Amino acid sequence: MLKRKERVKEPEDPRRDVFSALACSRRIQIVELLRDGEKCASDIIPILGIDQSAVSRHLSILKKAGILASRKKGVNVYYRIASDKVFTLLEVASEIVERRNKELLKKLKGS
């Protein structure tokens, strides 16, 4: 006789790391900044207007997710996009948001 239901553990999906890394507006901004080529944290800090530790944390999360790659030159670490596929992913997300907004607007006008 079962006394309580046992919870079935969901399998880990490695894609979750990519979506989780992109679930922050600042990290999306960093990805967009790197579209034009590699930059070091000191290039990104003044553009975003946030402190060095926050930029470093965001870069680390993006790198761990496989979105960014890096190389060290002297004391600087330069970050670049690991695969341009991330831009396709962001474009698809933009299309989904645009479609959702159109549907919401249509509902609002219809009521």
Buried (B, 14 or more C-beta within 10 A) or exposed (E): EEEEEEEEEEEEEEEEBBEEBBEEEBBBBBBEBBEEEBBBBEBBBEEBEBEEEEBBBBBBBBBEBBBBBBEEEEEEBBBEBBEEEBEEBBEEEEEEEEEEEEEEEEEEEEE
